[in-house]
Amino acid sequence: MTYKNSIMQHRIKTKKIHNTALLFIIIAPITILYYASYVFDPVHMGNPYLYFLQIFADAIAITIVGTLWVTILLDMIQPEYHKRELKYDKKWLEKSKVKVDILIPVAREPIDIIELTVRNALAIDYPHTTYILDDGDSDDVKRLAHELKVIYVARPPHAKSFAKSGNLNYGLKQCKGEYFAVFDADHAPKKEFLTELLPFFENTNVALVQSPQHYTNTDNFIASGTAQAQEIFYKYVQPAKNSYNAAFCVGTNMVYRRSSIDDIGGIAMRDHSEDIWTTILIHEKGYESVFYNKVLAEGRAPESIPSFFRQQNRWARGGFTLFFTHNPLFIRSLSIDQRLQYFFSNIHYFSAFAVLIYLLLPLMYLLFNLHPMDVKHNNGWLAHYLPYFITVYFLPWFLLGTLKLSTISTSIASFAPYLQAFISVFLKNKYQWVATESKKVSFNVIMLQIWPHVFFIVLSLLAIAVGWYNPEDVMTTMVTSFWVLMNSYFLFSFVKNGLIQT
């Protein structure tokens, strides 16, 4: 295929995508309004307590899905004048010869994973100085640093606070580079990492350039689900946020301008989610961020239930803490676009409440013949719901081309760590940072983590046995039984595959 033909095919494909997106963004609000016009009309109320739960869950789901549509699809079809010009000139890099440090914070991760990342960092083809920042006081890590001839830095006991952010700030005191890159212990960079990202800093107002997290261990069920869920975020959401100067740091695979970090007082001192807090401080100061949509480092997604829950809990804590203590909607130094984009990202974790309610409501019907809607006298709910349901699931299918069982299962199962994070933030419990893959836990601890999932699976089987046939409303019973079976199947798939890998 010639280069010219390749360009032509790409343009045709892009035009088709844009046309589909335009059609979709017209249809989507119609299906939402059609469904909402029925559900939010009290005349269709069934059991009042369950009805309240239904509209609460639907309000959350519609808001989250709607903001995702707005961010991705409007960005795809908006006029070019709304897009920021992202400068990229490799000749600038050749002329400037900037000094760069690479920081690899570690905290008791497996030594073979750390070694792979360090070796790949050393192989990066732009001159740099590599530092291992060891918060685990590991003799193995110290020997590795000596063997590979990289600088080893360990915080003294009295300086150990604020987990990863404290580790990075202590490491920065030992560095002198104009720019610094950060890699988590399990994200191994490619050799062209710096030469691809540094040219964006020709724009002196750019403080951060972020590249995607990309997972390679997708033969594992939990890792596969995590990876595909993240694919939407890194392929579509983060690039769309470029248009609003709202792309944010994700904790690894990025480069900072040192002077801008010094200007905000260093990496945000937080026990968790220092990445998004740092980005907000950068944007509050008027600096710019860039998301470069090219995989330049390969990492490992969580493979076990404990590691998956630790990751999801940490992310959710960051979202809830930001929402309740530094809500972006009220930060006047941010632009309107930035406020909305940060807010859209924060509210994702409230999906836990919607998932919990959606798991509960069909069980209440089968067990106690209670329904949030007045289905006994009007079966219009299903007719209004189906177009909305199809539209909701069309978006990820349209963006990814397919939806894996592992993606749906891990997404539903994440309601538990999200809710745990919400309760901890609400009660202001102190958080102790633990690296995603750094700690083994006993089977009893794992069961304490997954008891909500097991509970719903057992309750689903009981509900089917009790209420699978209801002569008063056969259609509603059949639809409800189907949802109960599907929900329990997704949860069972998560638990079964998670226990196999644990």
N, C-alpha and C positions, 0 to 999 in steps of 0.2 A: 504494500500500500504506500502510495506517495505521500509526502508531507502535506501537499495541497489537498488531497482527498481526505486525509486524516483531519485536517482543520475543518473542511466542509462538513464531515460527519459529526464532528464535535459541535459545530454551530447548529446543525439540524436537531441533534439530541438536546442541546441547551434550550432551543426554541420550544421543543415539545414539553420539556420539563416546566418551562415558564408558563406555557399555555395551560398545562395541567394544574399548576399551582394557582393560576388566576381563576380557573374554573372551580377549584377546590375552595379557595378563600371566599368565593361567592356562595357556594353551596353550604359550607360549614356553618356560618352564622344562621342560615335558614333552618338547618336541622336542629341547632341548639335552641333557637327561639321556639320552634315547633314543639320540642320536648318540654322546654321550660314553661310554655303557655299552659301545658296540662298539669305538670307536677307542682308548679308554684301557685296553682289556683286552688284555694282551700275547699272549694266545692267538691273536689275529688278526694278529700281527706278520708282515710280509713281510720285505723287506730291513731289517736292524736299524738301519743308519745313516739310511736314508730314513724309517724309522718314527719315530726320534727327532725328525727334522725335522718330521714330520707332527704329532706330539703337541705339539711346541713351538709350531708355528704355530696349531694349533687352540686351545691354551690361551690364547694371546694374543688370538685372534679372539673366543673365547667370553667372555673377561673384558671386552674393550672393548665388545662388543655388549650383554652383560649389564648392565654399568654404565650404558649409555645407556638401556636399558629401565627400569632402576630409577629413574634420575633423572627421566625424562620421564613414564612411565606411572604410577608410584606417586604422583607429584605431581598427575596429572590426576584420580585417583580417591580421594586421601586425604581424610579428614574435614577440614572447614573449620577446626577448632581448631588444626590443625598449620600453617596458613598465617599468616605474619606480617601484621600490620596495617600497611599502607603509607599513611601520612597524605598527604593531598593537598588543600590548601586555598589557592586563589588569592587569597583575601581577605588571608591572612597576608602574601603578597608585596606587595600594595598598601599594607599598613600599614607593613611593615618598611623598604621602599625600600633594599634592600641594594645595596652597591657591587660591581660585577662587572667582571673583566678577561677579555678573550678573547686567548688565546695561539695563534699560528699558527707552529709551528716549520717551517722550510723548509731544504732542503739540496740545491740544484741541480736541483730539479724544473722542468719547463717553465714559463715565465713566464705563459703563458695560463691554465694550470691554477691557479697561485697566485693570479692576478688574480681568477678566478671565485670562489674561496673567500673572498678578502678582501672583495670587493664584497658577497657574500652575508652575511658577518659584519657588515659595516657596516649592512646592512639589517635586522638583528635588532631587533625592536620594543621591547626593554627597554633602558633606558640602560646603556651600558657603554663601556669603553675598549679599543680593539683594538691589539694588538702583533704585529708581524712579527718573529720571532726567526730571523735569517738566519745559518745556519751555513755558507753557501756563499760568503760575501763577494761577492755578486753586485751589480754596478752596476745591472743591470736591476731587481732587487728593491728596491734602495735608491731608484731613481727612482719605482718604483710606489708605495712607501710615501709618498714626498713628494707625489706626484700625488693620492693618495687621502686624504692627511692622516691617516695612522695612524702610530703610534710605531714607529720602526725600531730594532732592537737587534741588534748583531752582537758575538759574543764576541771578545775579543782573542786572538791566537795562543796565549799562555801559558795561557789558560783553557779551551782546547778539549780536553776529555777527556770520556769517557762519552757520546759521541754525543748522541742525542735527550734523554736524561735530564739530561745536563750542560747542554744548550741550554735546557731548560725551567727548571732551577734557576737558571741565570744570569738568565733573563728574569724569574723571580719576584722577584729582588732589585730589579727596577725597578718592581714593581707594588705597589699598596697596597690592592687590593680585598679584601672579605671572602670572595669566592668567585672562582674562575677556571674558565673553560671552555677546552678544548683541541681544536683541529681540525688534522688533518694537512692538508698542502697540497692534497690531492686530494679533500677532503670538504667540500662546500659546504653550510653550514647553512641551514635554513629560518627565516623571520622569527620564528616563534613558539618557537624553540628554548629560550630562557631562561625565558619565561613558562610553558612546559610542565614544565621540570625543577626550577626553583628552589623551587616550593612544597613539595617533599619535605623541604627543609632546615628546615621548621618543627620537625621532630624534631631536637633539638640533638645527637643521637648519630649522625645520618647524616653521613658524611664524603664519600661519593661517590654520584653519580647518573649512570648510564650509559644511553645510548640505542643502538639498533642501528647497525651498519654496513650500508648499503644501496647496491648497485651499479646503475648505470644503463646501462652499456655492455655489455648482455647480448646484443648482436648478434654479438659476438666469441666464438669457440668456447671459448677458455681462460677468458675472463671469465665466460661463461655457466656453465661447470662450477663455477668457484670460487664464483659467486653462489649457485647452488642448494645447494651443500654448506654454505655459510655460513647458508643459510636455516633449516636444521634447528637450528643452534646458536642463532641469534638469535630464532627464533619459539618454540622449545620448551625448549632446554637452559638458556639464561640466565634466562628467566622462572621455570623450575622451581627454579633455584638461589636465587631470592628467598625461597623457603620455608625455606631453611636459612641465610639470611644469608651466602651464599657466591657471589653474583654478583660478577664481577670486571671490572676495567677492561680495555678492548681497545685503548687507546692513542689513541683519537680519539672525538669526539662525546660527551664527558662533562663534568660539572661537579664540581669539588672544593670542599670547605670549606677555606679557606686555613689556619685554625687547626689543623685535624687534620693537614694535610700538614706544617706547621711542627712539630707534636708528634712526628712520626716522623723529623724531620730532613730533610724535603724529599722530592722524587720520588726513588725508589730509584736510586742511582747504579750503573747497569748499562750495558754496551755494547749490550745488546739486551733485549727483553722487560721493560723497566722498568715496564710497565703492570701485569702480574700480580704482580711483586715488590712494587710499591707497595701493591696491594690486600691482599696477605698481611700486610704491615706494619700496614696500617690495621686489619685484623681482629685481629691479635695484640694491638693496643692496646685492643680492645673496641669499636671503632667499627662502624657498620653501613654496608652498601652497598645500593643499590637499582638494579634494572634496570627501566627503563620501556620497555615493548614498543610503541613507536610510532616510526616513521621520521621523524626530525627533521633529517637531513642526507643528502645524496646524494653518493656517492663513485664512484670508478672502480676496478674490479678489474684485476689484471694482465692484459695482453693478449698478451704475448709469452712465449716459453719462458724467456728470462733473467729477466724480471721476476717470473714465476710462481715460478721456482726460488728467487730471492732472498727472496721473501715466505715461502714454505714452509720454507726453510732457517732463516730468522730465527725463525719461530714454533717450529720443532722444537728449535732450540738452547735457546730459553727453557724448553720443557718438559723436555728432558733435563737441563739445568743445574739446574733446580729439583729434579728427581727425585733427582739424585746428590749435590747439595750442601746442599739445604735441604728434604728430603723432608717434605711436609705431614703425612704420617702420624705423624710424631714431634714435631710442634710442639704442646707441651702447652697453650699459651695459646689454641689454637683449640678450638672445640667438636668433638665427634665428627663431627657432620654436616659441618662445614667441612673437617675433615681428609679425610673421604671424598670430598667434592665436588672439592676441589683435586686429590686423588690420581686421581680418575676422569678429570679433564682432562689430567693429566700423561701418563698411560699411553697416550693416543690415538696418540702418535707412535711407539710400539713396533709399531704396525700395519705399519710398513715391513718388519719381519722376516717377518711372516706373508705379506704380499704377495709378497715375494721367493721364499719357499719355495713358495707356491702356483703361482707362475710356473714354478718349476724342476721340481717333482715330475712333472707329466704329460710333460714333455720326457724325463725319465729313463726313463719307461716306454716311450715310442715309440722312443727311440734305443737303449736297452740292455735292454729288457724287464725293468726293475727297478721294483717297486712297493712302497710302504711297508706296504701291507696284503696279507694272504694271499688275493688275489682268485682265484688259480688253483683253490683248493679250496673257496672260500666267497664267493659274490657278495653277501653280506649288507650290504656296505659301502654300496652305492648305495641300498638300501632304507632304511638308517638315515640316510643323508646328505640325501636329498631333502626330507624334512619340515623338517630343520634349515635347509637352504638357502632353502626357501620362506619360512620364518619370518623369517630374516635380511633378506630382500629385501622382506618385507611391511611392515616398520617404516617405512623411508623412503617407500615408496609410499603407505602409510596417512597419513603426516604431510604429504607434499608433493602427493599426488594423481597424481604422475607421476615418472619418473626419466629424465633426459636422458642421451643418449649422452655429451655433454660432461662431465657430472658423474661418470659411471663412469670415463671415460678419464682425466680429471685426477686423480681419486682414486687410481687404480692407478699412474699415472705419478709421483705424489708420493713413491713409495718411494725414489727416487734422492736427492732433496734431504734427506729424512728420515735416510737412512743416512749421507749426508755429514755432516749435523749431529751424528749420534751419534758418528761417528769423531772429529770435531773436538773435541767436548766430552770424549770419553774421553781424547784425546791432549792436551787442554788447549791447543789452538791458539788464538791470539789472534784475536778477531773484529773486523773492520773494518765498521762500519755503513754501508750504502749504501741510499739511498731506493729504493723498489720500482721506480719508473719513471724514475730519474734518470740511468742510465748505459747507453750503447749498447755492444754487444760485437760482435766480429767473428764471421763464420760459423764459423771454426775453433774459437772458444771455445764456441759453441753446440753444435758436434758433440762437444766434450769433455763437455758436460753431458748429452747425450742418447745417448751411445754405449751405455749399458746397455739402453736401450729398443730401439735399432736392433739390438743383439746378440740380444736375445730374439726380435725379429721374424724375423731371418734364421735363427736356430736353430729357430724354430717351423716355418718352411717346410721346412727340412732334415728335421726330425723327422717331419713329415707324409709326406714323400717316402719316408723310410726305414721307418717303422713303421705306416703307416695301416691295414695289414691284418695281423692276427695270427691265424692259424688256430687257435691254442691257446685264445684267449679273444676272440672277436669282439666281444662286448658291451662288455667293458672297453676294448678298443681304440677302438671307436666313441665311447664316452663321453669317453675321454681325448682323442681327436682333436677332438671338439667343443670341449672346454675350451681346447685349444691354439689352435684357430682363433679362438675368442672373445677370448682374451687377446691374441693378436697383432693382432686387429682393433681392440681398444680402444687398444692402444699405437700402432698405425699411425695411427689417427684423431688421437691427441694429437700425434704427430710431424708428420704432414702439415699439420694445421691450424695448429700452432704455428709451423712454418717459413713458412707463407703470411703469417702476421701479423708475422713478425720482420724 
